[in-house]
């Protein structure tokens, strides 16, 4: 167990706290939930940076890091779907969650074929993740209907578009390997 792996575990363990903060009936609970989400997002970057810088990458960390990210994002999206109770927010949220499931399965399949490097994380995936995190932070921090919350919704839609685009790119990169195994 090393510091990068501990940061990843801390991100997973913070998920129940995010849910509790989200539902607390106090005016400070939503900004605090958003701050916790922001801290978790920073640890996502930090654990990878430290693992590379200190040469502490482990198979456990390689497995757990994307799981932690997907859990945090999926839980935040589920909370926001309930808060907004609107199809126009549910749609991009489900696109993002669905893409994560598809790409996780694709990466697992490609790894079994020894071709995981064929679908390495791209700049498009990193941009998608950045927009997604900004959108979720804004939507968690600000009440529905406020101008900043609407900016969060617009950013979530931009992230959903990039989500679809990056999924198509990953599938296109994997297709030669997948089509041979049919």
C-alpha positions as CSV (number, residue, x, y, z in Angstrom):
1,X,0.0,0.0,0.0
2,X,1.4,3.4,-1.0
3,X,0.3,7.0,-0.9
4,X,-1.3,7.0,-4.4
5,X,-3.3,3.9,-3.6
6,X,-4.3,5.4,-0.3
7,X,-5.6,8.5,-2.1
8,X,-7.6,6.3,-4.4
9,X,-9.1,4.4,-1.5
10,X,-9.9,7.7,0.3
11,X,-11.8,8.8,-2.9
12,X,-14.0,5.7,-2.7
13,X,-14.5,6.1,1.1
14,X,-15.6,9.7,0.6
15,X,-18.6,8.6,-1.6
16,X,-20.9,7.9,1.4
17,X,-19.9,11.2,2.9
18,X,-20.8,13.0,-0.4
19,X,-24.3,11.4,-0.2
20,X,-24.8,12.3,3.4
21,X,-23.7,15.9,2.7
22,X,-26.0,16.1,-0.3
23,X,-29.1,15.2,1.7
24,X,-28.4,17.3,4.9
25,X,-31.1,20.0,5.3
26,X,-28.6,22.8,5.8
27,X,-27.7,25.8,3.6
28,X,-24.0,24.9,3.9
29,X,-24.4,21.2,2.9
30,X,-24.4,21.6,-0.9
31,X,-21.3,23.8,-1.0
32,X,-19.6,21.4,1.3
33,X,-20.7,18.4,-0.9
34,X,-19.3,20.3,-3.9
35,X,-16.0,21.0,-2.0
36,X,-15.7,17.3,-1.2
37,X,-16.3,16.4,-4.8
38,X,-13.7,19.0,-5.8
39,X,-11.2,17.5,-3.4
40,X,-11.9,14.0,-4.7
41,X,-11.3,15.3,-8.3
42,X,-8.0,16.7,-7.2
43,X,-7.0,13.4,-5.6
44,X,-7.8,11.7,-8.9
45,X,-5.1,13.8,-10.6
46,X,-2.7,13.7,-7.6
47,X,-2.7,9.9,-7.2
48,X,-1.8,9.4,-10.8
49,X,0.9,12.1,-10.7
50,X,2.5,10.7,-7.5
51,X,2.4,7.1,-8.8
52,X,4.3,8.2,-11.9
53,X,6.6,10.6,-10.2
54,X,7.5,8.2,-7.4
55,X,7.4,5.2,-9.7
56,X,4.7,3.6,-7.4
57,X,2.3,2.4,-10.0
58,X,0.8,-0.9,-9.0
59,X,-1.6,-3.3,-10.6
60,X,-4.0,-2.7,-7.7
61,X,-3.8,1.1,-8.3
62,X,-4.2,0.7,-12.0
63,X,-7.4,-1.3,-11.4
64,X,-8.8,0.8,-8.5
65,X,-8.2,4.3,-9.9
66,X,-10.7,4.2,-12.7
67,X,-13.2,2.3,-10.5
68,X,-13.0,5.1,-7.9
69,X,-13.5,7.8,-10.7
70,X,-16.5,6.0,-12.2
71,X,-18.1,5.4,-8.8
72,X,-17.7,9.0,-7.7
73,X,-19.1,10.4,-11.0
74,X,-22.0,7.9,-11.2
75,X,-23.1,8.7,-7.6
76,X,-22.9,12.4,-8.2
77,X,-24.9,12.1,-11.4
78,X,-27.5,9.9,-9.7
79,X,-27.9,12.5,-6.9
80,X,-28.3,15.3,-9.5
81,X,-30.8,13.3,-11.5
82,X,-32.9,13.1,-8.3
83,X,-32.4,16.8,-7.5
84,X,-33.4,18.1,-10.9
85,X,-36.0,15.4,-11.7
86,X,-35.9,16.5,-15.3
87,X,-35.4,14.5,-18.6
88,X,-33.1,17.2,-19.9
89,X,-30.6,16.5,-17.1
90,X,-31.2,12.8,-17.0
91,X,-30.3,12.4,-20.7
92,X,-26.7,13.6,-20.5
93,X,-26.2,11.8,-17.2
94,X,-27.2,8.5,-18.7
95,X,-25.1,9.1,-21.7
96,X,-22.1,9.6,-19.5
97,X,-22.8,6.6,-17.2
98,X,-23.6,4.4,-20.2
99,X,-20.3,5.3,-21.9
100,X,-18.3,4.5,-18.8
101,X,-19.8,1.0,-18.7
102,X,-19.1,0.4,-22.4
103,X,-15.5,1.7,-22.3
104,X,-14.8,-0.3,-19.1
105,X,-16.0,-3.5,-20.7
106,X,-14.1,-2.6,-23.9
107,X,-10.9,-2.1,-21.9
108,X,-11.4,-5.3,-20.0
109,X,-11.9,-7.2,-23.3
110,X,-8.9,-5.6,-25.0
111,X,-6.8,-6.4,-21.9
112,X,-7.8,-10.1,-22.2
113,X,-6.7,-10.0,-25.8
114,X,-3.4,-8.4,-24.8
115,X,-4.3,-5.2,-26.7
116,X,-5.2,-2.8,-23.9
117,X,-2.7,-0.2,-25.3
118,X,-4.8,0.1,-28.5
119,X,-7.4,2.1,-26.5
120,X,-5.1,4.2,-24.2
121,X,-6.6,7.3,-22.7
122,X,-6.6,10.2,-25.2
123,X,-6.6,14.0,-25.0
124,X,-10.3,13.8,-25.8
125,X,-11.0,11.6,-22.9
126,X,-9.0,13.9,-20.6
127,X,-11.0,16.9,-21.9
128,X,-14.2,15.1,-21.4
129,X,-13.3,14.2,-17.8
130,X,-12.3,17.9,-17.1
131,X,-15.6,19.2,-18.4
132,X,-17.5,16.5,-16.6
133,X,-15.9,17.4,-13.3
134,X,-16.5,21.1,-13.7
135,X,-20.1,20.5,-14.6
136,X,-20.7,18.2,-11.6
137,X,-19.0,20.7,-9.3
138,X,-21.2,23.5,-10.5
139,X,-24.3,21.4,-10.3
140,X,-23.5,20.2,-6.8
141,X,-22.6,23.6,-5.5
142,X,-25.4,25.7,-6.9
143,X,-29.2,25.4,-6.6
144,X,-31.2,24.5,-9.7
145,X,-32.3,27.5,-11.7
146,X,-29.4,29.8,-10.8
147,X,-27.2,31.1,-13.6
148,X,-24.2,29.2,-12.5
149,X,-26.3,26.0,-12.3
150,X,-27.4,26.6,-15.9
151,X,-23.7,27.0,-16.8
152,X,-23.2,23.6,-15.1
153,X,-26.0,22.1,-17.2
154,X,-24.5,23.5,-20.4
155,X,-21.1,22.1,-19.4
156,X,-22.6,18.7,-18.7
157,X,-24.1,18.7,-22.2
158,X,-20.6,19.6,-23.6
159,X,-19.2,16.7,-21.6
160,X,-21.9,14.4,-22.9
161,X,-21.1,15.3,-26.5
162,X,-17.4,14.7,-25.8
163,X,-18.3,11.5,-24.1
164,X,-20.0,10.1,-27.2
165,X,-17.2,11.4,-29.4
166,X,-14.5,9.7,-27.3
167,X,-16.5,6.5,-27.1
168,X,-16.7,6.4,-30.9
169,X,-12.9,7.0,-31.1
170,X,-12.2,4.2,-28.6
171,X,-14.5,1.8,-30.5
172,X,-12.9,2.8,-33.8
173,X,-9.4,2.1,-32.4
174,X,-10.5,-1.2,-31.0
175,X,-12.6,-2.3,-34.0
176,X,-9.8,-4.1,-35.9
177,X,-9.0,-6.2,-32.9
178,X,-12.7,-6.8,-32.0
179,X,-13.7,-7.7,-35.6
180,X,-11.0,-10.4,-35.7
181,X,-12.4,-12.1,-32.6
182,X,-16.0,-12.4,-34.0
